[in-house]
Amino acid sequence: MSSTTTEQNAMLERLAAQDAELARLRHELEAWKARSAALPVRRDTDFTSISGREVEAVYTPLDVLNAPPLPGEFPFTRGIHPTMYRGRLWTMRQFAGFGTAEDTNKRYKFLLERGQTGLSVAFDFPTLMGYDADHPRSEGEVGKCGVAISSLADMETLFDGIPLDQVSVSMTINGPAAILFCFFVAAAEKQGVPISALQGTIQNDILKEFVAQHAWIFPVEPSLGLITDLFEWTSTHTPKWNSISISGYHIREAGSTAGQELAFTLLNGFTYVERGMARGLAVDAFAPRLSFFWDVHNDFFEEIAKLRAARRIWARHLQARFGATDDRSLKMRFHCQTAGVSLTAQQPLNNVARVAYQAMAAVLGGTQSLHTNALDETLALPTETAVRVALRTQQILAHETGVAHVADPLGGSYYVEALTDQLEAEAEAIFARVDEMGGVVAAIEAGWFQREIAQAASRFQVEVETGSRTVVGVNAFVEDEEQPIEILKVDEAAERAQRERMTRMRASRDEAQVSARLADLAEAARAGRNVIPAMLDCARAYCTLFEIRHVLEEIWGSYREPIFF
């Protein structure tokens, strides 16, 4: 008998043994179900996930299609690094910002002194919308939900005494993201820091604004062009900087399911890759600096599976669809934040437990950085005490629980592997549906994403109001009287101080230079050139946020959302 025939016979024997084992498992499972059928079943739940997915009573090898490769191996289901947190812990990056730049600078130093390893900037609403603190539309909102940043002067103060070549910085802003990034680069230059050394992320994800959060300025196409400008500029000048953080967080916070968050976010990511390549950029020239941002909700295993599926889908599509060959392009790196929408104003101390479980899910799902929400964030910006507890939650998780000792410790779990497969299949079905509509931009303009999220949010709200889904302290285990907790209040003096600061800044700058730089920016925009170099010159000349916005808005126009409902 030849060696080939022997090998074939051995393979056939293995396949026959596998078939026999699967048949045995099916028989055992059916017998188990029959024995269990007569047993009592709880009536206080319908055994579905938060997303409405039916959850079986038990999972077996029959539910797992294929065992995933090891951590660090394509398609990176089990993590992007072989050793994961044995080599380096995730970055503990608490989202913070309120009042003036001076106020927030003090909070950053407070956090860094207590072991935080990265900074994350929360901007106030006027800044998010591209308005200066002294603009009429900013009245009453300055510094209330984040820090007010209206020019390079504010950015310099925000990071005063914080070496920007040593601390990684994330900035959550989208419509005017490129402008704030230019302020940041100019502030680094003022510190004498080589901009090639800058590390961090600018969110810069305008598609999810059109889908979910609504903090936009310009129409869709010029907005995408501006993002592509930043891809092009950062790939050459700030190679360690992530030029976008493609965000599922705000899609989930708007009410989507886990599967919708996964699919909608990845679709946005694919669109950004398409736009970068259409500009003439090689995919491996900019894709390694694309990062993601995920919400981590209450359904523990569903969230872990979502993160694993996200890595796998991204790697497969970047390789097969876009031709990426660099492992850095294929490895999805992401930040996670615990679910703000899950926090309750009732019994707010319960939020500490919610956040701890969500944080553990993020780590078991393989996040690269993490923000843990403070217990009082549903009521106000967090106090120092609440922020400290939130940070300590991460530190206890990292140093006391042992979850960081093993890469993907839930890998091989029948339930988690089955959920990972289910979520991937759900995402692929949504991809096909959006392709049929003509792609992401067409689906946005038709209002499809918005309607899908609204329907999911409505379903969840009905479940809570009818009591079919329990929310502890809200519709079950309610207290007649609750003890009030201390909350942070941003003094109105912050707005006055910021307006006075802007008056002084305007009086001290070179107005002729301001006018010249703004004119150069307008010329670049009209000519269709990359506007980042001209925008950076505007930042260096202390042009304000709204001055830069206004120049571009005059040329590109502004976005007005169609009526969908």
C-alpha positions in Angstrom: 0.0 0.0 0.0 1.4 3.4 -0.9 2.0 6.2 1.6 -0.6 8.3 -0.2 -3.2 5.6 0.2 -2.3 5.2 3.9 -2.7 9.0 4.5 -6.0 9.1 2.7 -7.3 6.1 4.8 -6.1 7.8 8.0 -7.9 11.0 7.0 -11.1 9.1 6.2 -10.9 7.4 9.6 -10.5 10.8 11.3 -13.5 12.2 9.5 -15.6 9.2 10.3 -14.6 9.5 14.0 -15.6 13.2 13.9 -19.0 12.4 12.3 -19.6 9.7 15.0 -18.7 12.1 17.8 -21.0 14.8 16.4 -23.8 12.2 16.1 -23.2 11.2 19.7 -23.3 14.8 20.8 -26.6 15.4 18.9 -28.1 12.4 20.6 -26.9 13.4 24.0 -28.2 17.0 23.5 -31.7 15.8 22.4 -31.9 13.5 25.4 -30.8 16.3 27.7 -33.4 18.6 26.3 -36.1 15.9 26.8 -35.1 15.5 30.4 -35.0 19.2 31.0 -38.4 19.9 29.3 -40.4 19.2 32.4 -38.2 21.2 34.8 -39.3 24.6 36.1 -38.4 27.7 34.1 -38.1 31.2 35.4 -40.9 33.5 34.2 -39.3 36.9 35.0 -37.2 36.9 31.8 -37.6 35.8 28.2 -33.9 34.7 28.0 -32.9 37.1 25.2 -29.9 39.4 25.0 -30.2 43.1 25.3 -30.1 43.1 21.5 -33.1 40.8 21.4 -31.1 37.7 20.4 -32.5 34.4 21.8 -30.1 32.7 24.1 -30.1 28.9 24.3 -30.0 27.1 27.7 -26.7 25.4 26.8 -24.0 25.6 24.1 -21.9 22.6 22.8 -19.3 21.9 20.1 -22.3 21.6 17.8 -22.7 25.4 17.9 -19.1 26.2 17.0 -18.2 26.2 13.3 -14.4 26.3 13.6 -11.9 26.8 16.4 -10.2 30.3 15.9 -6.4 30.6 15.5 -4.2 31.5 18.4 -3.9 35.2 19.6 -1.8 37.3 17.3 -2.6 35.1 14.3 -4.9 36.1 11.3 -7.8 37.0 11.5 -7.0 38.0 15.1 -10.3 36.8 16.6 -8.4 36.1 19.8 -6.5 39.3 20.0 -4.0 41.3 17.9 -1.0 40.5 20.1 0.3 37.0 20.9 0.8 37.7 24.6 -1.9 40.5 25.0 -1.8 42.0 28.5 1.1 39.8 29.6 3.3 42.1 27.5 1.5 45.4 28.2 -1.7 46.4 30.0 -4.3 48.3 28.1 -4.1 52.1 28.3 -6.3 53.5 31.1 -7.7 56.6 29.4 -10.3 58.4 31.4 -12.5 60.8 29.3 -12.3 64.2 31.0 -13.0 67.9 30.3 -15.1 70.7 31.9 -15.0 74.5 32.3 -12.0 76.3 31.1 -8.7 74.9 29.8 -7.2 75.7 33.2 -9.9 73.7 35.0 -9.4 70.7 32.8 -5.6 70.9 33.0 -5.9 70.5 36.7 -8.1 67.4 36.3 -5.6 65.9 33.9 -2.8 66.3 36.3 -5.0 64.9 39.1 -5.6 61.7 37.0 -2.0 61.3 35.8 -0.8 61.6 39.4 -3.1 58.7 40.3 -1.9 56.3 37.7 -3.9 57.1 34.5 -1.8 56.2 31.5 -3.4 58.3 28.7 -5.5 61.4 28.3 -8.9 61.8 26.6 -10.3 65.2 25.9 -14.1 65.9 26.3 -15.0 69.1 24.6 -18.0 71.3 25.4 -21.0 71.5 23.0 -20.0 74.8 21.3 -16.6 73.4 20.5 -18.1 70.2 19.2 -20.2 72.3 16.8 -17.4 74.6 15.8 -18.4 77.7 17.7 -16.1 80.0 19.7 -16.9 80.5 23.4 -17.8 84.1 22.7 -20.2 83.3 19.8 -23.9 84.1 20.5 -24.9 80.5 20.0 -22.5 79.4 22.8 -24.2 81.4 25.5 -25.0 79.2 28.5 -23.2 76.1 27.2 -19.5 77.1 27.6 -17.6 74.5 29.6 -20.8 72.6 30.6 -20.4 69.2 29.0 -16.6 69.4 28.4 -13.8 71.9 28.0 -14.0 75.0 25.9 -11.3 75.2 23.3 -11.6 78.1 20.8 -8.0 78.6 19.7 -4.4 77.6 20.0 -4.2 79.7 23.1 -6.7 77.4 24.9 -4.9 74.2 23.6 -1.6 75.5 25.0 -3.2 76.0 28.4 -5.0 72.6 28.3 -1.6 70.8 28.1 0.5 73.2 30.0 3.1 71.2 32.0 2.0 67.9 30.2 4.8 66.8 27.8 3.0 65.8 24.6 5.9 63.6 23.5 5.4 61.4 26.5 1.6 61.2 27.0 -0.9 59.7 24.5 -3.9 61.9 23.9 -7.3 61.1 22.5 -9.7 63.8 21.3 -13.4 63.1 20.9 -14.6 65.5 18.2 -15.9 65.1 14.7 -17.3 68.0 12.7 -14.4 70.4 13.4 -11.9 67.5 14.2 -9.3 68.7 11.7 -9.3 72.2 13.2 -8.8 70.9 16.8 -6.1 68.6 15.5 -4.3 71.6 14.0 -4.5 73.4 17.3 -3.0 70.3 19.0 -0.1 70.1 16.5 0.6 73.8 16.9 0.6 73.4 20.7 3.1 70.6 20.5 5.3 72.8 18.3 5.1 75.5 21.0 6.3 72.9 23.5 9.3 72.1 21.2 8.0 68.6 20.6 8.7 67.0 17.2 5.3 66.4 15.7 6.5 63.0 14.4 6.6 61.9 18.1 2.9 62.7 18.8 0.9 59.7 19.9 -2.9 59.6 20.2 -6.2 59.7 18.3 -8.6 62.2 16.8 -12.1 60.7 16.5 -12.8 62.5 13.2 -15.6 60.0 12.3 -18.3 62.1 10.5 -20.3 59.2 9.1 -21.5 58.1 12.5 -22.5 61.8 13.2 -24.9 61.6 10.2 -26.1 58.2 11.5 -26.4 58.8 15.2 -24.9 61.8 17.1 -25.7 64.8 14.8 -22.7 66.9 15.6 -21.9 67.9 12.0 -21.0 71.1 10.1 -20.4 70.5 6.5 -22.3 68.3 3.9 -21.3 64.6 3.5 -18.9 64.8 0.6 -16.8 67.8 1.7 -16.7 66.2 5.2 -15.3 63.0 3.7 -12.8 65.0 1.7 -11.6 66.7 4.9 -11.1 63.3 6.6 -9.2 62.0 3.6 -7.0 65.2 3.7 -6.1 64.3 7.3 -5.3 60.7 6.3 -2.9 62.0 3.7 -1.3 64.6 5.9 -0.9 62.4 9.1 0.5 59.4 7.2 3.6 61.6 6.3 3.9 64.0 9.2 2.6 62.3 12.3 3.1 58.6 11.7 2.3 57.5 15.3 -1.0 59.4 15.3 -4.4 57.7 14.6 -6.1 59.9 12.1 -9.6 58.5 12.9 -11.4 56.6 15.6 -14.3 54.9 13.8 -16.9 54.9 16.5 -19.6 52.4 17.3 -20.0 54.0 20.7 -22.3 56.7 19.7 -24.3 54.4 17.4 -24.9 52.1 20.4 -25.7 55.1 22.7 -28.4 56.2 20.3 -30.1 52.8 20.8 -28.8 50.3 18.3 -28.3 46.6 19.0 -24.9 45.1 19.4 -25.2 43.6 15.9 -26.1 47.0 14.4 -23.3 48.7 16.2 -20.9 46.1 14.8 -22.1 46.3 11.2 -22.8 50.0 10.9 -19.4 50.9 12.3 -17.5 48.5 10.1 -19.4 49.8 7.1 -18.2 53.3 8.0 -14.7 52.0 8.3 -14.8 50.3 4.9 -16.1 53.6 3.4 -13.2 55.5 4.8 -10.8 53.0 3.3 -12.5 53.3 -0.1 -12.1 57.1 0.1 -8.5 57.0 1.1 -7.7 54.6 -1.8 -9.7 56.8 -4.2 -7.5 59.7 -3.2 -4.6 57.6 -4.5 -3.2 56.5 -1.1 -2.0 52.9 -0.8 -4.2 51.1 1.7 -1.1 50.0 3.8 0.0 53.6 3.9 -2.9 54.8 6.0 -4.9 51.8 7.2 -2.4 51.0 10.1 -3.5 54.3 11.7 -7.2 53.6 11.6 -8.6 52.8 15.0 -12.0 51.9 16.4 -14.1 52.9 19.4 -16.7 50.5 20.9 -19.4 50.7 23.4 -19.5 48.0 26.1 -23.0 47.4 27.3 -24.5 45.2 30.0 -24.8 41.9 28.2 -21.5 40.5 29.2 -20.9 37.7 26.7 -22.5 39.4 23.8 -20.1 42.4 24.2 -17.1 40.1 24.3 -18.2 38.2 21.2 -18.9 41.5 19.4 -15.3 42.7 19.9 -13.9 39.3 18.8 -16.2 39.4 15.7 -15.1 42.9 14.9 -11.4 42.0 14.7 -12.1 39.0 12.5 -14.4 40.8 10.0 -12.0 43.8 9.7 -9.0 41.6 9.0 -10.8 39.4 6.4 -12.3 42.4 4.5 -9.1 44.5 4.5 -7.2 41.5 3.1 -9.7 40.1 0.6 -11.5 43.2 -0.5 -8.9 46.0 -0.2 -5.7 44.0 -0.8 -4.0 45.0 2.5 -0.9 43.0 3.1 0.6 44.8 6.1 -0.4 43.0 9.4 -0.7 46.5 10.9 -3.6 47.2 8.5 -5.3 44.0 9.3 -5.1 44.2 13.1 -8.0 46.2 14.4 -6.9 48.3 17.3 -9.6 49.8 19.5 -10.6 51.8 22.5 -13.6 50.9 24.6 -15.9 52.9 26.9 -18.4 51.5 29.3 -22.0 52.2 28.3 -23.1 55.7 29.4 -26.6 54.8 28.2 -26.8 52.0 30.8 -26.1 54.3 33.7 -29.2 55.1 35.9 -30.0 58.3 37.8 -31.9 56.1 40.2 -29.6 54.4 42.8 -26.5 55.8 41.1 -24.1 53.7 43.3 -25.4 50.7 41.3 -23.5 52.2 38.4 -20.2 51.2 40.0 -21.2 47.5 39.6 -22.4 48.0 36.0 -19.2 49.7 35.0 -17.0 47.0 36.6 -18.7 44.2 34.7 -18.6 46.2 31.4 -14.9 46.9 32.0 -14.2 43.3 32.5 -16.0 42.4 29.2 -13.9 45.0 27.4 -10.7 43.4 28.7 -11.8 39.9 28.0 -12.7 41.1 24.5 -9.1 42.4 24.0 -9.4 46.2 24.1 -6.2 48.3 23.7 -7.5 51.2 25.9 -10.4 51.7 28.2 -12.5 54.5 29.8 -14.7 53.5 32.7 -17.7 55.8 33.4 -18.1 57.4 36.7 -21.1 56.6 38.8 -22.6 60.1 38.7 -22.2 60.8 34.9 -25.9 60.3 34.3 -26.5 63.3 36.6 -23.6 65.7 35.8 -19.9 65.8 34.9 -18.1 63.5 37.4 -16.7 64.7 40.7 -13.1 63.9 41.6 -14.3 61.2 44.0 -16.3 59.5 41.3 -13.5 59.8 38.7 -11.1 58.2 41.2 -13.4 55.2 41.8 -13.8 54.8 38.0 -10.0 54.7 37.5 -9.5 52.4 40.5 -12.0 50.0 38.9 -9.6 49.6 36.0 -6.6 49.2 38.3 -8.3 46.5 40.4 -9.3 44.7 37.2 -5.7 44.9 35.9 -3.8 44.0 39.1 -6.1 42.0 41.3 -8.5 39.8 39.3 -6.0 37.8 37.1 -7.9 38.5 33.9 -4.8 40.0 32.3 -2.7 36.9 32.8 -4.2 35.0 29.8 -4.8 36.0 26.2 -8.5 35.6 25.3 -9.3 33.3 28.3 -12.8 32.7 27.0 -11.6 31.5 23.6 -13.0 28.0 23.0 -16.1 28.7 25.1 -18.9 27.1 23.1 -21.2 30.0 24.0 -18.7 32.8 23.2 -17.5 31.2 19.9 -21.2 30.6 18.8 -22.0 34.2 19.6 -19.0 35.4 17.7 -20.1 33.5 14.7 -23.7 34.7 15.0 -22.6 38.4 15.2 -20.4 38.0 12.2 -23.2 36.5 10.2 -25.6 39.3 11.3 -23.0 41.9 10.2 -22.4 40.3 6.9 -26.2 40.3 6.2 -26.4 44.0 7.0 -23.4 44.6 4.7 -25.2 43.0 1.8 -28.4 45.0 2.5 -26.5 48.3 2.5 -24.7 47.4 -0.7 -28.0 46.8 -2.3 -29.0 50.4 -1.3 -25.9 51.8 -3.0 -23.6 52.0 0.0 -23.2 53.9 3.2 -23.7 57.5 1.9 -26.9 56.5 0.0 -28.2 54.7 3.1 -27.6 57.8 5.2 -29.3 60.0 2.7 -32.3 57.7 2.7 -32.5 57.7 6.5 -32.1 53.9 6.7 -29.5 53.8 9.5 -31.5 56.3 11.5 -34.7 54.4 11.3 -33.1 51.1 12.2 -31.6 52.6 15.3 -34.8 54.3 16.3 -36.7 51.0 16.0 -34.2 49.2 18.1 -34.2 51.9 20.8 -38.0 51.9 20.8 -38.1 48.1 21.3 -35.7 48.3 24.3 -37.7 51.2 25.9 -40.9 49.3 25.6 -39.3 46.3 27.3 -38.2 48.4 30.2 -41.5 50.2 30.6 -43.5 47.0 30.5 -41.1 45.3 32.9 -40.1 42.5 30.5 -36.5 43.6 30.8 -35.3 44.3 34.3 -33.2 47.4 35.1 -32.3 47.3 38.8 -33.4 50.3 40.7 -35.6 51.6 37.8 -38.3 49.0 37.2 -37.4 46.5 39.9 -35.8 46.7 43.4 -36.9 50.3 43.7 -36.3 52.3 46.8 -39.0 54.7 48.2 -36.4 57.2 49.3 -32.9 57.7 47.8 -30.0 59.5 49.4 -28.8 62.4 47.2 -25.2 62.3 46.0 -22.8 65.2 45.5 -22.5 66.3 41.9 -20.1 68.6 40.1 -21.5 72.0 39.1 -19.6 74.1 36.5 -19.7 77.7 37.8 -21.0 80.4 35.4 -17.8 82.1 36.0 -16.1 79.7 33.7 -18.0 81.1 30.7 -17.1 84.7 31.7 -13.5 83.8 32.2 -13.3 82.1 28.8 -14.9 85.1 27.0 -12.5 87.5 28.7 -9.6 85.2 27.7 -10.7 85.4 24.1 -10.9 89.1 24.2 -7.3 89.3 25.4 -6.2 86.8 22.8 -7.8 88.7 19.9 -6.3 91.9 21.1 -2.8 90.4 21.2 -2.7 88.6 17.8 -1.6 89.9 14.4 -4.9 90.6 12.7 -3.2 91.1 9.3 -1.7 87.6 9.6 -5.0 86.2 10.6 -6.7 87.6 7.5 -3.9 86.4 5.3 -4.0 82.8 6.7 -7.8 82.6 6.4 -7.6 83.8 2.8 -5.0 81.0 2.1 -7.3 78.5 3.6 -10.2 79.6 1.4 -8.0 79.4 -1.7 -6.9 75.9 -0.8 -10.5 74.8 -0.3 -11.8 76.4 -3.5 -8.9 74.8 -5.5 -9.6 71.3 -4.1 -6.2 71.0 -2.5 -5.4 69.3 0.8 -6.5 72.0 3.3 -4.5 70.7 6.4 -1.3 72.7 5.7 -3.3 76.0 5.3 -5.5 75.1 8.3 -2.3 74.5 10.5 -1.0 77.9 9.5 -4.3 79.4 10.6 -3.9 77.6 14.0 -0.4 79.0 14.4 -1.7 82.5 13.7 -4.3 82.1 16.5 -7.3 82.1 14.1 -10.2 80.9 16.1 -12.3 77.7 15.7 -15.3 79.6 14.3 -13.2 81.8 12.0 -11.8 78.6 10.4 -15.2 76.9 10.3 -16.8 80.0 8.8 -14.3 80.2 5.9 -14.9 76.6 5.0 -18.7 76.8 5.4 -18.9 79.7 3.0 -17.3 77.4 0.4 -18.7 74.0 1.2 -22.0 74.9 2.7 -23.6 73.2 5.8 -25.5 70.0 6.2 -29.2 69.9 6.8 -30.6 66.5 7.7 -33.6 65.4 5.6 -36.9 64.6 7.4 -37.1 60.8 7.7 -39.9 60.1 10.1 
